[in-house]
Amino acid sequence: MEKILTTIGAVVFSLGCSTLPQDRNNQNETKNIEGVWIINNADSPKHFSNGFYKVICADQHRVIRIKDGILQGIHGGYVSFDGQVMVEKPRFQTGNGFLGKTFKFNVKPDGSSFLQTGIKGSGSFENLKQQWVKVGSANHNIEGVWMRKLNNGRVMIKMIVDNFWNWIVVDPETNNVTAALGGSYDYDGENYIETFHFKYGEAERIELDRKWQVVAELKEGNLLFHGKNDEGNDFTENWVKYDATSILSQKQDRPSTQQQNKQAADRSFEQRLKLAHKPFSHALFTYIKVNQGMEEEFLTLSQEWLKGYEKMAKQGVILDAGLAKARENSLGLDYQFWITTHTSADLDTIFNEELIQSFFDAGKYEDLKRKSDEVFVITGRQLNKLEDWTIAKDWNVDWETPDDDSRELIWAQNFMTPNSGREEDYLISEKVHTQPRHQARAYGNPQFLGWNLMKTVMGSGDYHKAPYMTLDLYNPKAKPLSNEDRNRLMAGLEPVPDNMVPNAQLRKMERVMFEEVVSIKWSEAWLVKEWEALSGKWRHDYANGGYRTKAVSLNKVVFENFNAEGTRTHRFENPMRLYKANGISFFNEIYKQGEYTAPYIIKDGKWYEQGRGIYSGNNWNPARFFIYKKVD
């Protein structure tokens, strides 16, 4: 087996280099048909004022009919292509006839066009024959499918690809499109200018040929647009990556009684609490083979490597790290080293070999590399991004025993390959139906600690090419539930719909059980220490005699504001998350209508919270800090 890298430190550094080979899932060739396509060459296709278009980007598609700047019809949703057959599954539409159906076509691309023909037995499209011609070509970093949830419960979904843009507003109750706007754009890496060429529905009052100019910024996986409105005031639009399941999960009966309203509020708080409990952003897995007869030396070396990574975790540079050993399996896996991060910003730091080396004593890093070269071989690695999770319990207590750095975790690492054309169905099954069952287990079963769903971002060497991975984490020290208690735990869950294909029929699963060998001392990690320092009640006094308080507990904060007479004027209870990015500590409060993130520091027993003036869109003092003192 080819030797890829020789040290754990070097593999972290090298994974960030663009020159390394990246293995992909060969079954998904959808990127080969990404772009904007027109059924016939319009007189001025760049204007998108007339014509019949198919737009494909990030495994999503839209079929658009435009006449004289007015959108005549649109439908779209998930799309996949395996090199021969294209599968379309519309999730939204104007009009009727597309939702809930699956359409399959033979497709023959040649780069600048593709021939789409019907497949025998595919109903009204059996005799279809269409030639699609590519319109434009670009490769901008802001391309993708983005979404924003509006205050009225509807969802705005924006597609940007090949100098074409289009947003639609979808009502999740009906999956009907209620508004749309689109056209061409120009982008120089900073300045982003949209020109409006077609419109629909509630957007028809907007004037065509108008331009909208902003500054585009990619930040922590989100797309931000900064600009000024017609009144000259600053604004920022925050777009997140599109997730079809987050829209589907909103489809529930509107509460009509006081009790139903309370249940809906409880669900809302639970959903926000889940965001606050996000366990990590990315996980880097490094797969290792130990040279014959060198097991003892390998374990000693692993302890030495972890001393450096433990220092990184104490400073919040990484979140967690450790070594695990696989039980007997058919995939040939043995040991794996893992690192988890707070945010995507951490990826820049864990790929910096010079930074990693700074956490080891002088000469120690090079000495460990030399010794590692003689003891083990790194056979492969992969980087995974967290897609969904359960709220974990007891994440910072009862996992460690005195004089023992190991939490003794056991987990099932499930490599998931969706069946051809069923990727979106698989994700809906996992996120909408499977996740609540795992959540019930995490709350009620002492042995079950949590569940994570991850997507493979990149990898090299000998690693499993499944596009998804799930982890089921267990505490072997806990007492298992009886069958009666287990049945009672699941009894209150909503049943999976009768028309829902079972999860096991949507994918292939290959499972490997891992046992933790050694890890960083979690009780010393930055995140644990920071929650310990922040927990309690804090008070900031205003100059006018009023004051505010914040009562912080794990992943929650209660804010209260009082006037000079001591009368409470505001009270909010919200989930809260802590994380560190680029050396700066942040708290993130998750409201019913959005989120608020601010940098902070605890120094000399005081909590310094930077005010909102640091952000654009207001005239407040950017240098203002709230300075809290602990009052209990």
SVG drawing of the C-alpha trace seen along z (x, -y; Angstrom):
<svg xmlns="http://www.w3.org/2000/svg" viewBox="-58 -59 74 68">
<polyline fill="none" stroke="black" stroke-width="0.4" points="0.0,0.0 1.4,-3.4 2.8,-5.5 1.1,-8.9 2.5,-10.8 4.7,-9.9 3.4,-11.9 0.2,-13.0 1.4,-16.6 2.4,-16.6 -0.9,-15.1 -2.8,-17.9 -0.5,-20.4 -0.6,-18.7 -4.3,-18.3 -4.7,-22.0 -2.5,-22.0 -4.4,-22.2 -1.8,-20.1 -2.8,-16.9 -5.0,-14.4 -8.7,-14.4 -10.7,-11.3 -14.3,-11.8 -17.5,-9.7 -17.4,-8.4 -21.1,-7.8 -22.0,-11.5 -21.1,-13.3 -23.6,-16.1 -20.9,-18.7 -20.4,-17.8 -23.8,-19.3 -23.7,-22.2 -24.4,-25.6 -27.1,-27.6 -28.6,-25.9 -31.1,-27.2 -33.4,-25.0 -32.8,-27.3 -30.4,-30.1 -32.2,-33.2 -31.4,-36.5 -29.7,-37.8 -29.4,-34.9 -27.2,-36.8 -30.1,-39.0 -32.4,-36.1 -35.4,-38.1 -36.9,-35.4 -36.4,-31.7 -36.7,-28.2 -33.8,-27.6 -32.4,-24.7 -30.1,-25.8 -28.1,-23.2 -25.9,-24.0 -24.9,-22.2 -27.1,-19.1 -30.2,-21.4 -32.0,-22.3 -34.5,-24.8 -36.5,-24.8 -37.5,-28.3 -39.8,-29.7 -39.5,-33.5 -41.3,-35.8 -40.7,-39.5 -39.1,-39.7 -42.0,-37.9 -41.4,-34.4 -44.1,-32.2 -43.3,-29.1 -40.7,-27.5 -40.1,-24.2 -37.1,-22.6 -35.4,-20.7 -32.9,-17.9 -31.0,-16.6 -28.3,-13.9 -26.4,-12.5 -24.4,-9.3 -22.8,-9.9 -25.8,-8.5 -29.1,-9.1 -30.2,-12.4 -32.8,-12.2 -34.9,-15.2 -37.1,-15.5 -39.0,-18.8 -39.6,-20.2 -41.2,-23.6 -43.2,-24.8 -45.6,-27.4 -48.8,-25.8 -49.3,-22.0 -48.0,-18.6 -44.4,-18.4 -44.3,-17.9 -43.7,-14.5 -42.7,-13.0 -39.4,-11.7 -38.3,-12.2 -35.5,-10.3 -33.8,-11.1 -30.9,-9.9 -28.3,-12.7 -25.3,-12.9 -23.1,-16.0 -20.3,-17.3 -19.2,-20.3 -21.0,-23.1 -24.4,-21.3 -26.2,-18.1 -28.9,-16.0 -31.8,-15.0 -34.1,-12.2 -36.9,-10.4 -36.6,-6.8 -39.0,-4.1 -41.7,-3.8 -41.3,-7.4 -44.9,-8.4 -45.5,-11.7 -41.8,-12.3 -41.0,-9.0 -40.6,-10.6 -38.9,-13.7 -35.9,-15.0 -34.3,-18.3 -30.9,-19.8 -29.7,-22.2 -27.0,-24.7 -24.7,-26.2 -25.1,-29.9 -22.0,-31.6 -19.2,-30.2 -17.7,-31.3 -16.1,-29.8 -16.7,-32.3 -16.3,-31.4 -19.8,-32.6 -21.5,-30.2 -23.9,-27.8 -27.4,-27.6 -28.1,-29.8 -31.1,-30.4 -32.7,-32.8 -35.7,-32.2 -38.1,-35.1 -40.1,-36.4 -43.4,-35.2 -42.2,-31.6 -41.4,-31.5 -37.9,-30.7 -35.9,-32.6 -33.6,-30.4 -31.0,-31.9 -29.0,-30.2 -25.8,-31.8 -23.9,-30.1 -22.2,-31.1 -23.0,-34.8 -26.7,-34.0 -28.6,-34.6 -32.2,-33.9 -33.9,-33.9 -37.3,-32.5 -39.6,-32.6 -41.2,-29.3 -44.1,-28.8 -43.1,-25.6 -46.8,-24.9 -47.5,-24.3 -44.1,-24.3 -45.4,-26.9 -43.2,-29.7 -44.8,-33.1 -42.1,-35.4 -39.0,-35.3 -36.4,-37.7 -33.4,-37.0 -30.9,-38.0 -27.2,-38.4 -24.4,-39.5 -20.9,-40.8 -18.4,-40.0 -14.7,-40.9 -14.0,-39.0 -15.4,-41.7 -17.9,-43.9 -21.1,-42.1 -23.6,-43.7 -26.9,-42.2 -29.0,-43.3 -32.8,-42.4 -34.0,-40.8 -37.1,-38.8 -39.6,-38.7 -42.7,-36.9 -45.5,-37.1 -44.9,-39.3 -41.8,-40.7 -43.6,-42.1 -43.6,-45.6 -39.7,-45.6 -38.4,-47.6 -36.5,-45.5 -33.0,-46.5 -32.3,-47.9 -28.9,-47.2 -28.2,-46.2 -24.6,-46.6 -23.1,-45.2 -19.8,-43.8 -19.8,-40.0 -18.1,-38.2 -17.7,-34.5 -17.6,-34.0 -17.7,-30.7 -19.5,-29.1 -22.1,-31.8 -22.5,-34.4 -22.8,-37.9 -23.9,-40.9 -22.9,-44.3 -24.4,-47.5 -26.6,-50.6 -30.4,-50.7 -32.3,-53.5 -32.3,-55.6 -28.5,-55.4 -28.4,-53.1 -26.0,-50.2 -27.4,-46.7 -26.1,-43.1 -27.8,-40.1 -26.8,-36.8 -27.3,-33.7 -26.6,-30.2 -26.0,-27.0 -29.3,-25.6 -30.7,-22.6 -33.9,-21.1 -34.6,-19.2 -34.7,-22.3 -37.6,-23.5 -39.4,-20.2 -39.1,-20.0 -41.2,-23.2 -44.2,-21.6 -46.5,-21.1 -50.1,-22.2 -50.3,-25.7 -51.1,-25.8 -54.7,-27.0 -55.1,-26.7 -53.1,-28.0 -51.8,-24.5 -50.7,-24.1 -49.0,-27.5 -47.0,-26.4 -46.0,-23.1 -44.9,-25.1 -42.8,-27.5 -41.3,-24.5 -40.3,-23.0 -38.8,-26.3 -36.7,-26.5 -35.6,-22.9 -34.5,-23.6 -32.6,-26.7 -31.0,-24.8 -29.9,-22.2 -28.0,-24.9 -26.3,-26.0 -25.3,-22.4 -23.5,-21.9 -20.7,-19.6 -18.1,-20.6 -17.7,-22.0 -15.3,-19.6 -13.7,-16.3 -10.3,-15.2 -9.7,-11.5 -6.2,-10.1 -6.0,-6.3 -2.9,-4.5 -1.1,-1.2 1.4,-0.2 4.5,1.6 4.7,5.2 5.9,5.6 5.8,1.8 2.5,1.5 4.0,0.5 6.2,-2.1 3.3,-3.5 1.1,-4.0 4.0,-5.8 4.5,-8.1 0.7,-8.8 0.8,-10.0 3.7,-12.4 1.8,-13.7 -1.3,-14.3 0.6,-16.5 1.0,-19.1 -2.6,-18.8 -3.8,-19.1 -2.0,-22.5 -3.9,-23.5 -7.2,-22.5 -6.4,-24.4 -6.0,-27.6 -9.1,-26.8 -7.1,-26.4 -8.8,-23.0 -11.7,-21.5 -10.8,-17.9 -8.3,-15.2 -7.6,-11.6 -6.7,-8.1 -9.0,-5.1 -8.6,-1.5 -11.0,0.3 -12.5,3.7 -12.2,6.5 -13.7,5.3 -13.9,6.1 -12.6,2.7 -9.0,3.2 -9.2,0.2 -6.9,0.3 -6.1,-2.9 -7.4,-6.4 -6.4,-9.7 -9.1,-12.4 -9.2,-16.2 -12.4,-18.3 -12.7,-22.0 -14.9,-24.8 -15.6,-26.5 -14.5,-26.3 -12.0,-29.1 -10.0,-26.5 -9.2,-24.7 -6.6,-27.4 -4.8,-26.9 -4.8,-23.1 -3.3,-23.0 -0.4,-25.3 2.6,-23.1 4.6,-26.0 1.8,-26.7 1.4,-23.1 5.2,-22.9 5.0,-25.9 3.0,-23.8 5.8,-21.3 9.1,-21.9 12.1,-22.9 13.3,-20.0 10.4,-17.7 8.3,-18.0 11.1,-16.9 12.2,-14.2 8.6,-12.8 8.5,-12.9 11.7,-10.9 10.5,-8.3 7.1,-8.0 8.7,-7.3 10.1,-4.1 6.9,-3.0 3.8,-3.6 2.4,-4.6 -0.4,-7.0 -2.4,-5.3 -5.1,-7.9 -7.1,-10.7 -10.5,-12.5 -12.1,-15.7 -15.8,-15.6 -18.2,-18.5 -21.0,-18.1 -24.4,-18.2 -26.7,-17.2 -26.5,-16.1 -28.3,-15.4 -28.1,-17.4 -25.5,-15.5 -25.8,-15.1 -23.1,-15.0 -20.5,-16.1 -18.3,-17.6 -18.9,-15.5 -18.5,-11.8 -16.4,-11.1 -13.1,-11.1 -11.9,-9.3 -9.0,-10.5 -5.6,-9.9 -7.1,-8.7 -7.2,-10.8 -9.5,-8.5 -13.3,-9.0 -13.5,-5.3 -15.8,-6.2 -17.0,-3.6 -18.7,-4.5 -20.0,-3.0 -18.6,-4.7 -21.1,-4.1 -20.0,-4.8 -23.1,-5.7 -23.4,-5.6 -26.9,-6.7 -28.3,-4.6 -28.2,-6.1 -30.7,-9.0 -31.7,-8.7 -29.3,-11.1 -31.9,-13.7 -34.4,-11.1 -31.6,-9.6 -30.8,-13.0 -34.5,-13.7 -34.8,-10.3 -31.8,-10.9 -32.6,-14.5 -36.3,-14.5 -37.2,-11.0 -34.0,-9.3 -32.6,-12.2 -35.5,-12.6 -35.2,-8.9 -31.6,-9.3 -32.4,-12.4 -34.8,-10.4 -32.1,-7.9 -29.6,-10.6 -32.1,-12.0 -33.3,-8.8 -30.7,-6.1 -27.7,-6.5 -25.5,-4.4 -26.2,-6.5 -24.3,-9.8 -25.2,-11.1 -25.4,-10.9 -23.7,-12.9 -24.2,-13.0 -21.3,-14.2 -20.5,-14.8 -17.1,-13.9 -15.5,-17.1 -12.2,-15.8 -9.6,-13.0 -6.5,-11.3 -4.9,-7.9 -6.7,-4.8 -10.0,-6.0 -13.6,-5.1 -15.2,-6.9 -18.8,-7.0 -20.1,-10.6 -21.6,-10.5 -20.7,-9.1 -22.7,-8.8 -21.4,-8.3 -23.3,-6.6 -21.5,-7.4 -21.8,-5.2 -20.7,-5.4 -19.8,-1.8 -19.7,-2.6 -23.4,-3.4 -26.1,-0.8 -28.1,0.3 -31.9,-0.3 -34.3,2.6 -36.4,3.6 -39.4,2.2 -37.8,-1.2 -36.5,-1.3 -39.9,-0.7 -41.4,-3.4 -38.7,-5.8 -39.7,-5.5 -43.5,-5.3 -44.0,-9.1 -42.3,-9.7 -44.3,-10.5 -44.4,-7.4 -42.5,-7.5 -45.0,-8.2 -46.4,-5.1 -45.2,-6.4 -41.6,-6.9 -39.1,-4.4 -37.2,-2.8 -33.7,-4.4 -32.0,-1.0 -33.4,-0.8 -32.0,-4.3 -28.3,-3.6 -25.6,-1.1 -24.1,-1.1 -20.7,0.3 -20.0,0.2 -16.8,0.2 -16.8,0.1 -14.0,-2.0 -12.8,-2.2 -11.0,-5.2 -7.4,-4.5 -6.3,-7.9 -7.5,-11.5 -6.8,-15.0 -7.9,-15.7 -11.3,-17.1 -11.8,-18.8 -8.8,-21.0 -10.1,-22.0 -10.8,-25.7 -14.5,-25.1 -15.0,-23.4 -13.0,-26.0 -14.8,-28.8 -18.3,-27.6 -17.0,-27.1 -15.8,-30.7 -19.0,-32.2 -21.5,-30.2 -23.3,-32.4 -25.0,-35.8 -23.3,-38.9 -24.3,-42.6 -23.4,-45.7 -24.4,-49.2 -25.5,-52.0 -24.5,-55.6 -28.1,-56.6 -28.5,-54.3 -30.1,-51.4 -28.4,-48.0 -28.6,-44.7 -27.9,-41.2 -27.0,-37.9 -27.5,-34.6 -25.4,-32.0 -25.7,-28.2 -24.5,-25.5 -25.7,-26.6 -28.3,-29.0 -28.4,-32.7 -31.2,-34.7 -31.0,-38.5 -32.8,-41.1 -32.7,-44.8 -33.7,-47.3 -34.3,-51.0 -33.0,-53.5 -36.0,-52.8 -35.2,-49.1 -38.1,-48.1 -37.5,-45.3 -38.1,-46.4 -36.9,-43.3 -36.4,-39.6 -35.2,-37.0 -34.1,-33.4 -32.1,-32.1 -29.8,-29.2 -26.1,-30.3 -23.0,-28.8 -19.3,-29.6 -16.6,-29.1 -13.1,-30.5 -12.0,-31.6 -8.6,-33.0 -7.7,-33.4 -10.9,-35.5 -13.6,-34.2 -17.2,-34.6 -20.6,-34.0 -23.6,-33.3 -27.1,-33.9 -29.8,-32.2 -33.1,-34.2 -36.5,-33.3 -35.8,-35.7 -32.1,-35.2 -28.8,-35.1 -26.5,-37.6 -22.7,-37.0 -20.2,-39.1 -16.6,-38.9 -15.8,-38.9 -13.1,-38.2 -13.0,-37.4 -10.2,-39.3 -9.5,-40.0 -12.9,-38.6 -14.9,-40.8 -16.7,-39.9 -16.0,-42.3 -18.7,-42.1 -18.2,-44.2 -21.4,-46.1 -23.3,-46.1 -21.6,-49.2 -18.8,-47.1 -21.2,-45.9 -22.4,-47.8 -26.0,-49.0 -26.1,-51.2 -24.7,-54.5 -23.7,-53.2 -20.3,-53.6 -18.0,-50.8 -15.7,-51.1 -18.4,-50.4 -18.1,-47.5 -20.5,-46.1 -18.4,-45.3 -20.1,-42.8 -19.1,-41.9 -20.2,-38.6 -22.9,-39.1 -23.3,-35.5"/>
</svg>
